[in-house]
Amino acid sequence: TWHYPHALDIDLMKKAAEALIGTHDFGAFCNQHSETHYANTIRTLTAISIAQHPEGMLKFVIEGNNFLYNMVRIIVGTLAYVGRGLISLEAHKNLLKNPSRPQAGITAPAHGLCLYKVHY
């Protein structure tokens, strides 16, 4: 789990998550890794869900055909920034049109991150 000690607007986070579904340039959601060179940063997300659990815990499930380095963690960090009001919904949507890593949110820690299933 990741303790994020700020109030979050979950409904706004869900709207921001919906904007990520589909095929987009996710360059803003990728940290540069010295050994990784991508031909492009276009990826397809098929589903994102945010479920609220007891005691204020949130569970994020992100499905896609391929992911960039730290993409899921940056998506979660960016959604947290949207929910906190640090990034507007419009600015969040603009990250897909004009990818800029510095304009996205933080990279959420890997605590609790797991690869759940791979479909072939």
PyMOL CGO cylinders between C-alpha atoms (Angstrom):
from pymol import cmd
from pymol.cgo import CYLINDER

trace = [
    CYLINDER, 0.00, 0.00, 0.00, 0.95, 3.64, -0.41, 0.3, 1, 1, 1, 1, 1, 1,
    CYLINDER, 0.95, 3.64, -0.41, -0.01, 6.07, 2.34, 0.3, 1, 1, 1, 1, 1, 1,
    CYLINDER, -0.01, 6.07, 2.34, -1.08, 9.29, 0.65, 0.3, 1, 1, 1, 1, 1, 1,
    CYLINDER, -1.08, 9.29, 0.65, -2.07, 11.68, 3.45, 0.3, 1, 1, 1, 1, 1, 1,
    CYLINDER, -2.07, 11.68, 3.45, -4.24, 14.03, 1.40, 0.3, 1, 1, 1, 1, 1, 1,
    CYLINDER, -4.24, 14.03, 1.40, -7.96, 14.17, 0.68, 0.3, 1, 1, 1, 1, 1, 1,
    CYLINDER, -7.96, 14.17, 0.68, -8.78, 12.95, -2.83, 0.3, 1, 1, 1, 1, 1, 1,
    CYLINDER, -8.78, 12.95, -2.83, -11.76, 13.56, -5.11, 0.3, 1, 1, 1, 1, 1, 1,
    CYLINDER, -11.76, 13.56, -5.11, -12.36, 9.96, -6.23, 0.3, 1, 1, 1, 1, 1, 1,
    CYLINDER, -12.36, 9.96, -6.23, -15.04, 10.92, -8.79, 0.3, 1, 1, 1, 1, 1, 1,
    CYLINDER, -15.04, 10.92, -8.79, -12.63, 13.34, -10.47, 0.3, 1, 1, 1, 1, 1, 1,
    CYLINDER, -12.63, 13.34, -10.47, -9.93, 10.65, -10.47, 0.3, 1, 1, 1, 1, 1, 1,
    CYLINDER, -9.93, 10.65, -10.47, -12.34, 8.25, -12.19, 0.3, 1, 1, 1, 1, 1, 1,
    CYLINDER, -12.34, 8.25, -12.19, -13.10, 10.86, -14.88, 0.3, 1, 1, 1, 1, 1, 1,
    CYLINDER, -13.10, 10.86, -14.88, -9.37, 11.34, -15.43, 0.3, 1, 1, 1, 1, 1, 1,
    CYLINDER, -9.37, 11.34, -15.43, -8.89, 7.57, -15.63, 0.3, 1, 1, 1, 1, 1, 1,
    CYLINDER, -8.89, 7.57, -15.63, -11.61, 7.30, -18.30, 0.3, 1, 1, 1, 1, 1, 1,
    CYLINDER, -11.61, 7.30, -18.30, -9.69, 9.77, -20.46, 0.3, 1, 1, 1, 1, 1, 1,
    CYLINDER, -9.69, 9.77, -20.46, -6.73, 7.36, -20.53, 0.3, 1, 1, 1, 1, 1, 1,
    CYLINDER, -6.73, 7.36, -20.53, -8.69, 4.47, -22.00, 0.3, 1, 1, 1, 1, 1, 1,
    CYLINDER, -8.69, 4.47, -22.00, -7.92, 3.91, -25.67, 0.3, 1, 1, 1, 1, 1, 1,
    CYLINDER, -7.92, 3.91, -25.67, -4.86, 4.27, -27.85, 0.3, 1, 1, 1, 1, 1, 1,
    CYLINDER, -4.86, 4.27, -27.85, -2.76, 7.31, -26.99, 0.3, 1, 1, 1, 1, 1, 1,
    CYLINDER, -2.76, 7.31, -26.99, 0.80, 8.57, -26.79, 0.3, 1, 1, 1, 1, 1, 1,
    CYLINDER, 0.80, 8.57, -26.79, 1.72, 7.83, -23.17, 0.3, 1, 1, 1, 1, 1, 1,
    CYLINDER, 1.72, 7.83, -23.17, 5.12, 9.55, -23.35, 0.3, 1, 1, 1, 1, 1, 1,
    CYLINDER, 5.12, 9.55, -23.35, 4.20, 11.75, -20.37, 0.3, 1, 1, 1, 1, 1, 1,
    CYLINDER, 4.20, 11.75, -20.37, 3.69, 8.57, -18.32, 0.3, 1, 1, 1, 1, 1, 1,
    CYLINDER, 3.69, 8.57, -18.32, 7.13, 7.07, -18.92, 0.3, 1, 1, 1, 1, 1, 1,
    CYLINDER, 7.13, 7.07, -18.92, 10.35, 7.55, -16.99, 0.3, 1, 1, 1, 1, 1, 1,
    CYLINDER, 10.35, 7.55, -16.99, 13.46, 7.30, -19.07, 0.3, 1, 1, 1, 1, 1, 1,
    CYLINDER, 13.46, 7.30, -19.07, 15.41, 4.12, -18.39, 0.3, 1, 1, 1, 1, 1, 1,
    CYLINDER, 15.41, 4.12, -18.39, 18.98, 4.01, -19.65, 0.3, 1, 1, 1, 1, 1, 1,
    CYLINDER, 18.98, 4.01, -19.65, 18.62, 0.54, -21.22, 0.3, 1, 1, 1, 1, 1, 1,
    CYLINDER, 18.62, 0.54, -21.22, 15.17, 1.07, -22.70, 0.3, 1, 1, 1, 1, 1, 1,
    CYLINDER, 15.17, 1.07, -22.70, 14.64, 2.68, -26.08, 0.3, 1, 1, 1, 1, 1, 1,
    CYLINDER, 14.64, 2.68, -26.08, 11.10, 2.72, -27.44, 0.3, 1, 1, 1, 1, 1, 1,
    CYLINDER, 11.10, 2.72, -27.44, 10.29, 3.02, -31.13, 0.3, 1, 1, 1, 1, 1, 1,
    CYLINDER, 10.29, 3.02, -31.13, 7.26, 5.00, -29.95, 0.3, 1, 1, 1, 1, 1, 1,
    CYLINDER, 7.26, 5.00, -29.95, 5.30, 5.59, -26.76, 0.3, 1, 1, 1, 1, 1, 1,
    CYLINDER, 5.30, 5.59, -26.76, 1.87, 4.80, -28.18, 0.3, 1, 1, 1, 1, 1, 1,
    CYLINDER, 1.87, 4.80, -28.18, 0.04, 2.23, -26.09, 0.3, 1, 1, 1, 1, 1, 1,
    CYLINDER, 0.04, 2.23, -26.09, -3.54, 1.04, -25.65, 0.3, 1, 1, 1, 1, 1, 1,
    CYLINDER, -3.54, 1.04, -25.65, -5.30, 0.87, -22.30, 0.3, 1, 1, 1, 1, 1, 1,
    CYLINDER, -5.30, 0.87, -22.30, -8.45, -1.22, -22.36, 0.3, 1, 1, 1, 1, 1, 1,
    CYLINDER, -8.45, -1.22, -22.36, -9.67, -0.61, -18.80, 0.3, 1, 1, 1, 1, 1, 1,
    CYLINDER, -9.67, -0.61, -18.80, -8.90, 1.32, -15.63, 0.3, 1, 1, 1, 1, 1, 1,
    CYLINDER, -8.90, 1.32, -15.63, -10.86, 0.89, -12.44, 0.3, 1, 1, 1, 1, 1, 1,
    CYLINDER, -10.86, 0.89, -12.44, -10.54, 2.62, -9.11, 0.3, 1, 1, 1, 1, 1, 1,
    CYLINDER, -10.54, 2.62, -9.11, -12.34, 0.87, -6.27, 0.3, 1, 1, 1, 1, 1, 1,
    CYLINDER, -12.34, 0.87, -6.27, -12.69, 2.33, -2.81, 0.3, 1, 1, 1, 1, 1, 1,
    CYLINDER, -12.69, 2.33, -2.81, -12.18, -0.17, -0.01, 0.3, 1, 1, 1, 1, 1, 1,
    CYLINDER, -12.18, -0.17, -0.01, -12.75, 0.12, 3.74, 0.3, 1, 1, 1, 1, 1, 1,
    CYLINDER, -12.75, 0.12, 3.74, -10.59, 2.52, 5.73, 0.3, 1, 1, 1, 1, 1, 1,
    CYLINDER, -10.59, 2.52, 5.73, -10.16, 4.79, 2.71, 0.3, 1, 1, 1, 1, 1, 1,
    CYLINDER, -10.16, 4.79, 2.71, -7.98, 2.43, 0.69, 0.3, 1, 1, 1, 1, 1, 1,
    CYLINDER, -7.98, 2.43, 0.69, -8.12, 2.59, -3.11, 0.3, 1, 1, 1, 1, 1, 1,
    CYLINDER, -8.12, 2.59, -3.11, -7.44, -0.27, -5.50, 0.3, 1, 1, 1, 1, 1, 1,
    CYLINDER, -7.44, -0.27, -5.50, -6.35, 0.55, -9.05, 0.3, 1, 1, 1, 1, 1, 1,
    CYLINDER, -6.35, 0.55, -9.05, -6.63, -2.05, -11.81, 0.3, 1, 1, 1, 1, 1, 1,
    CYLINDER, -6.63, -2.05, -11.81, -5.10, -1.05, -15.15, 0.3, 1, 1, 1, 1, 1, 1,
    CYLINDER, -5.10, -1.05, -15.15, -5.36, -3.25, -18.24, 0.3, 1, 1, 1, 1, 1, 1,
    CYLINDER, -5.36, -3.25, -18.24, -3.54, -2.71, -21.51, 0.3, 1, 1, 1, 1, 1, 1,
    CYLINDER, -3.54, -2.71, -21.51, -1.69, -4.35, -24.35, 0.3, 1, 1, 1, 1, 1, 1,
    CYLINDER, -1.69, -4.35, -24.35, 1.77, -3.11, -23.36, 0.3, 1, 1, 1, 1, 1, 1,
    CYLINDER, 1.77, -3.11, -23.36, 3.26, -0.75, -20.80, 0.3, 1, 1, 1, 1, 1, 1,
    CYLINDER, 3.26, -0.75, -20.80, 6.16, 1.70, -20.75, 0.3, 1, 1, 1, 1, 1, 1,
    CYLINDER, 6.16, 1.70, -20.75, 8.75, 1.84, -17.98, 0.3, 1, 1, 1, 1, 1, 1,
    CYLINDER, 8.75, 1.84, -17.98, 6.97, 2.99, -14.78, 0.3, 1, 1, 1, 1, 1, 1,
    CYLINDER, 6.97, 2.99, -14.78, 3.81, 3.80, -16.77, 0.3, 1, 1, 1, 1, 1, 1,
    CYLINDER, 3.81, 3.80, -16.77, 1.38, 2.29, -14.26, 0.3, 1, 1, 1, 1, 1, 1,
    CYLINDER, 1.38, 2.29, -14.26, 3.08, 3.97, -11.31, 0.3, 1, 1, 1, 1, 1, 1,
    CYLINDER, 3.08, 3.97, -11.31, 3.05, 7.36, -13.07, 0.3, 1, 1, 1, 1, 1, 1,
    CYLINDER, 3.05, 7.36, -13.07, -0.62, 6.94, -14.00, 0.3, 1, 1, 1, 1, 1, 1,
    CYLINDER, -0.62, 6.94, -14.00, -1.48, 6.28, -10.35, 0.3, 1, 1, 1, 1, 1, 1,
    CYLINDER, -1.48, 6.28, -10.35, 0.65, 9.22, -9.17, 0.3, 1, 1, 1, 1, 1, 1,
    CYLINDER, 0.65, 9.22, -9.17, -0.92, 11.51, -11.75, 0.3, 1, 1, 1, 1, 1, 1,
    CYLINDER, -0.92, 11.51, -11.75, -4.43, 10.40, -10.83, 0.3, 1, 1, 1, 1, 1, 1,
    CYLINDER, -4.43, 10.40, -10.83, -3.59, 11.16, -7.19, 0.3, 1, 1, 1, 1, 1, 1,
    CYLINDER, -3.59, 11.16, -7.19, -2.48, 14.66, -8.23, 0.3, 1, 1, 1, 1, 1, 1,
    CYLINDER, -2.48, 14.66, -8.23, -5.76, 15.13, -10.15, 0.3, 1, 1, 1, 1, 1, 1,
    CYLINDER, -5.76, 15.13, -10.15, -7.73, 13.93, -7.13, 0.3, 1, 1, 1, 1, 1, 1,
    CYLINDER, -7.73, 13.93, -7.13, -5.84, 16.31, -4.88, 0.3, 1, 1, 1, 1, 1, 1,
    CYLINDER, -5.84, 16.31, -4.88, -6.38, 19.26, -7.23, 0.3, 1, 1, 1, 1, 1, 1,
    CYLINDER, -6.38, 19.26, -7.23, -2.73, 19.71, -8.21, 0.3, 1, 1, 1, 1, 1, 1,
    CYLINDER, -2.73, 19.71, -8.21, -3.43, 18.84, -11.86, 0.3, 1, 1, 1, 1, 1, 1,
    CYLINDER, -3.43, 18.84, -11.86, -6.69, 19.91, -13.50, 0.3, 1, 1, 1, 1, 1, 1,
    CYLINDER, -6.69, 19.91, -13.50, -8.74, 17.45, -15.52, 0.3, 1, 1, 1, 1, 1, 1,
    CYLINDER, -8.74, 17.45, -15.52, -8.07, 19.53, -18.63, 0.3, 1, 1, 1, 1, 1, 1,
    CYLINDER, -8.07, 19.53, -18.63, -4.30, 19.55, -18.03, 0.3, 1, 1, 1, 1, 1, 1,
    CYLINDER, -4.30, 19.55, -18.03, -4.43, 15.80, -17.44, 0.3, 1, 1, 1, 1, 1, 1,
    CYLINDER, -4.43, 15.80, -17.44, -6.17, 15.24, -20.79, 0.3, 1, 1, 1, 1, 1, 1,
    CYLINDER, -6.17, 15.24, -20.79, -3.62, 17.53, -22.45, 0.3, 1, 1, 1, 1, 1, 1,
    CYLINDER, -3.62, 17.53, -22.45, -0.83, 15.14, -21.38, 0.3, 1, 1, 1, 1, 1, 1,
    CYLINDER, -0.83, 15.14, -21.38, -2.08, 12.73, -24.06, 0.3, 1, 1, 1, 1, 1, 1,
    CYLINDER, -2.08, 12.73, -24.06, -2.02, 15.40, -26.77, 0.3, 1, 1, 1, 1, 1, 1,
    CYLINDER, -2.02, 15.40, -26.77, 1.29, 16.99, -25.77, 0.3, 1, 1, 1, 1, 1, 1,
    CYLINDER, 1.29, 16.99, -25.77, 3.27, 14.39, -23.80, 0.3, 1, 1, 1, 1, 1, 1,
    CYLINDER, 3.27, 14.39, -23.80, 5.55, 15.99, -21.24, 0.3, 1, 1, 1, 1, 1, 1,
    CYLINDER, 5.55, 15.99, -21.24, 6.83, 13.93, -18.33, 0.3, 1, 1, 1, 1, 1, 1,
    CYLINDER, 6.83, 13.93, -18.33, 7.49, 17.02, -16.12, 0.3, 1, 1, 1, 1, 1, 1,
    CYLINDER, 7.49, 17.02, -16.12, 3.81, 18.03, -16.46, 0.3, 1, 1, 1, 1, 1, 1,
    CYLINDER, 3.81, 18.03, -16.46, 2.53, 14.66, -15.17, 0.3, 1, 1, 1, 1, 1, 1,
    CYLINDER, 2.53, 14.66, -15.17, 2.30, 13.61, -11.55, 0.3, 1, 1, 1, 1, 1, 1,
    CYLINDER, 2.30, 13.61, -11.55, 4.76, 11.79, -9.36, 0.3, 1, 1, 1, 1, 1, 1,
    CYLINDER, 4.76, 11.79, -9.36, 5.79, 8.19, -9.77, 0.3, 1, 1, 1, 1, 1, 1,
    CYLINDER, 5.79, 8.19, -9.77, 3.84, 6.28, -7.13, 0.3, 1, 1, 1, 1, 1, 1,
    CYLINDER, 3.84, 6.28, -7.13, 5.96, 3.90, -5.08, 0.3, 1, 1, 1, 1, 1, 1,
    CYLINDER, 5.96, 3.90, -5.08, 5.95, 0.24, -6.06, 0.3, 1, 1, 1, 1, 1, 1,
    CYLINDER, 5.95, 0.24, -6.06, 4.44, -0.78, -2.71, 0.3, 1, 1, 1, 1, 1, 1,
    CYLINDER, 4.44, -0.78, -2.71, 1.61, -3.20, -3.46, 0.3, 1, 1, 1, 1, 1, 1,
    CYLINDER, 1.61, -3.20, -3.46, 2.15, -3.12, -7.22, 0.3, 1, 1, 1, 1, 1, 1,
    CYLINDER, 2.15, -3.12, -7.22, 1.71, -6.53, -8.79, 0.3, 1, 1, 1, 1, 1, 1,
    CYLINDER, 1.71, -6.53, -8.79, 1.31, -8.07, -12.20, 0.3, 1, 1, 1, 1, 1, 1,
    CYLINDER, 1.31, -8.07, -12.20, -1.99, -9.84, -11.85, 0.3, 1, 1, 1, 1, 1, 1,
    CYLINDER, -1.99, -9.84, -11.85, -2.52, -11.61, -15.17, 0.3, 1, 1, 1, 1, 1, 1,
    CYLINDER, -2.52, -11.61, -15.17, -1.05, -11.83, -18.66, 0.3, 1, 1, 1, 1, 1, 1,
    CYLINDER, -1.05, -11.83, -18.66, -3.36, -12.67, -21.57, 0.3, 1, 1, 1, 1, 1, 1,
    CYLINDER, -3.36, -12.67, -21.57, -2.02, -14.20, -24.77, 0.3, 1, 1, 1, 1, 1, 1,
]
cmd.load_cgo(trace, "trace")
